[in-house]
Amino acid sequence: MDPRGSVREFLAAHCPGELEDDDDIFALGLVNSLFAMQLVLFVEQEFDVVVEGGDLERDNFRSVNAITALVERLVERRVA
């Protein structure tokens, strides 16, 4: 499983133009409330994790790098 590649593919399918891994999708205006929920559902379904509580903070979904780091933490937590 390559979380970074999966996140890139998901965002490429839903966001216009090329995104760098550190681009802030919120600051770029690419995220509305519906897409934010779709992003959370994608993470949960794609990586078999539960996103709740403090993990729902915007900073965890701001960029490819942030989402990848969140996924890695959640998977590690699930395995531990």
Backbone as a ProteinNet text record, in pm:
[ID]
protein_1_A
[PRIMARY]
MDPRGSVREFLAAHCPGELEDDDDIFALGLVNSLFAMQLVLFVEQEFDVVVEGGDLERDNFRSVNAITALVERLVERRVA
[TERTIARY]
84.4	0	88.1	65	137.4	40.7	34.4	-64.6	-44.7	80.1	105.7	50.2	75.1	25.1	-126.3	-189.7	-336.6	-395.6	-335.5	-383.7	-365.2	-251.1	-227.3	-333.1	-360.5	-459.7	-597.8	-636.3	-767.7	-777.8	-677	-681.3	-674.7	-595.6	-586.4	-722	-798.4	-929.6	-1032.7	-1006.2	-1105.1	-1060.4	-934.2	-881.6	-818.6	-849.4	-791.3	-643	-568.3	-427.6	-337.8	-208.7	-107.2	-91.3	-83.1	-59.6	75.8	151.3	273.2	232.6	317.5	282.8	262.4	318.5	301.7	198.1	134.3	34.4	-84	-125.7	-237.6	-368.1	-440	-561.1	-672.4	-666.6	-764.3	-732.1	-605.3	-563.6	-584.5	-573.2	-593.5	-741.5	-829.8	-973.4	-1030.2	-961.1	-1003.9	-1098.2	-1121.7	-1200.2	-1322.1	-1439.1	-1559.2	-1600	-1706.8	-1743.1	-1777.5	-1841.8	-1875.4	-1748.9	-1654.9	-1531.4	-1449.9	-1453.5	-1382.7	-1435.9	-1567.5	-1625.3	-1589.5	-1586.8	-1546.2	-1401.3	-1318.4	-1177.6	-1163.3	-1239.4	-1237.2	-1285.1	-1394.4	-1447	-1348.1	-1282	-1179.6	-1070.3	-1019	-912.1	-959	-1078.6	-1129.4	-1146.5	-1204.7	-1233.3	-1108	-1025.8	-907	-804.5	-793.3	-686.7	-739.2	-870.6	-932.5	-897.4	-920.7	-894.8	-1018.9	-1020	-1127.7	-1067.3	-1125.8	-1081.1	-1182.6	-1138	-1229.7	-1154.7	-1228.7	-1169.4	-1069.2	-953.3	-847.9	-793.2	-813.4	-765	-844.2	-960.7	-1044.5	-1001.9	-893.5	-848.6	-804.5	-831.2	-799.2	-652.2	-563.2	-420.5	-384.9	-461	-434.5	-474.8	-548.8	-598.6	-553.9	-462.5	-420.4	-344.7	-270.9	-185.5	-166.2	-107.4	-75.1	12.6	113.2	202.8	129.2	39.5	-34.7	-127.8	-195.6	-286.7	-208.1	-95.3	-11.3	37.3	80.3	126.6	12.7	-107.5	-223.9	-250.9	-252.8	-278.7	-174.8	-49.1	56.6	37.7	-0.7	-27.1	-145.2	-253.6	-374.2	-350.7	-277.8	-248.5	-159.8	-61.2	28	-50.9	-142.2	-225.9	-315.7	-367.5	-455.3	-378.2	-255	-172.5	-119.7	-95.2	-35	-125.5
-119.2	0	124.5	210.9	337.2	451.4	496.7	600.9	727.7	768.6	894	884.7	773.2	756.3	754.9	686.7	682.4	819.4	894.7	1030.2	1119.4	1110.3	1189.7	1159.2	1031.2	991.8	1046.8	1035.8	1085.7	1235.5	1309.5	1454.8	1494.1	1423.8	1454.6	1436.9	1339	1314.2	1419.8	1491.7	1586.6	1732.8	1757.8	1894.6	1928.8	2045.6	2084.4	2119.9	2094.1	2133.3	2037.4	2066.9	1986.9	2034.5	1941.1	1973.5	1919.8	2001.2	1955	1893.9	1809.6	1739.2	1831.7	1952.6	2047.5	2155.4	2153.5	2255.3	2244.5	2358.5	2365.6	2372	2261.4	2256.3	2345.5	2376.7	2469.4	2612.4	2652	2787.1	2810.5	2705.4	2717.5	2722.9	2706.1	2713.5	2589.6	2476.8	2354.1	2269.2	2311.2	2229.3	2306.7	2247	2297.5	2194.7	2219.9	2129.6	1989.3	1979	1847.4	1770.5	1837.4	1769.5	1730.6	1811	1776.9	1645	1626.6	1500.7	1384.7	1409	1305.6	1263.4	1358.8	1331	1242.7	1274.2	1192.4	1050.9	1038.9	906.3	828.4	896.8	831.5	772	851.1	804	682.2	689.2	577.2	450.6	464.6	347.7	292.6	380.2	337.1	267.6	315.7	266.3	188.9	163.6	85.4	139.7	270.2	337.9	416.4	464.1	550.3	686.8	789.8	926.7	988.5	1024.4	1081	1174.3	1248	1336.3	1433.2	1440.2	1532.5	1506	1384.7	1352.4	1425.8	1479.1	1549.3	1693.8	1736.3	1874.7	1902.4	2023.4	2065.6	2044.1	2066.8	2051.3	1911	1811.4	1673	1646.5	1738.5	1719.7	1830.6	1912.8	2032.7	2003.4	1893.2	1864.6	1713.7	1674.2	1532.9	1483.8	1563.3	1522.4	1508.9	1601.8	1597.4	1475.8	1448.4	1334.4	1204.2	1196.9	1077.1	1052.9	1157.6	1144.7	1097.5	1152.3	1109.2	960.8	918.5	777.9	688.4	725.7	644.7	633.5	743.9	740.1	650.2	664.6	585.9	437.4	402.8	262.2	205.3	282.4	238	216.9	308.2	298.7	175.3	146.4	30.1	-99.5	-103.4	-223.8	-247.6	-138.9	-150.6	-215.9
0	0	0	-95.4	-106.3	-78.9	47.2	78	-4.7	-23.8	-96.6	-239.7	-306.1	-442.1	-448	-354.3	-350.4	-324.6	-233.2	-203.3	-325.4	-391.2	-513.2	-619.2	-640.7	-741	-707.3	-579.8	-538	-562	-518.3	-535.2	-682.2	-762.5	-905	-973.7	-927.4	-986.8	-947.3	-838.4	-787	-788.9	-814.5	-811.4	-945.7	-998.6	-1127.5	-1113.7	-1218.3	-1221.6	-1145.8	-1150.9	-1082.5	-938.6	-848.2	-707.8	-664.7	-594.8	-530	-396.3	-341.1	-217.3	-97.9	-102.4	8.2	-19.6	-136.5	-168.6	-72.7	-19.9	74.7	-4.5	-9	-89.4	-33.9	94	152.5	109.7	120	82	-67.7	-147.5	-291.8	-329.2	-231	-255.5	-323.4	-311.1	-377.1	-292.1	-167.3	-75.2	-26	-45.3	18.9	123.6	194.7	304.5	253.6	138.3	83.5	46.2	-18.9	-57.1	66	170.4	294.6	349.9	346.4	394.2	301.8	171.5	76.6	101.1	135.8	163.7	287.6	391.6	513.5	481.7	408.4	371.6	285.7	193.6	112	200.3	293.4	382.4	461.2	516.5	596.5	512.8	396	313.3	245	193.7	119.9	209	334.4	422.2	542.7	545	652.1	790.7	808	935.2	974.3	1097.1	1145.8	1178.3	1119.6	1145.3	1240.1	1360.3	1459.5	1552	1631	1731.1	1672.4	1735.3	1694.6	1556.2	1505.8	1371.4	1262.7	1297	1200	1176.5	1236	1219.8	1076.5	1032.8	896.2	862.4	957	930.1	881.7	922.4	879.6	735.4	673.2	538	442.8	487.7	414.9	285.6	280.5	164.6	150.9	39.5	19.3	134.1	169.8	278.8	411.5	440.8	566.9	571.5	461.4	457.1	468	399.6	406.2	548.5	616.1	755.3	845.2	823.7	901.5	879.1	754.5	722.7	789.6	780.8	842.2	993.2	1058.3	1203.1	1235.5	1158.5	1185.3	1160.9	1057.8	1029.7	1139.6	1180.9	1289.2	1417.6	1447.1	1567.1	1561.6	1441.8	1424.5	1442.6	1395.9	1403.9	1544.1	1616.7	1750.8	1851.4
[MASK]
++++++++++++++++++++++++++++++++++++++++++++++++++++++++++++++++++++++++++++++++

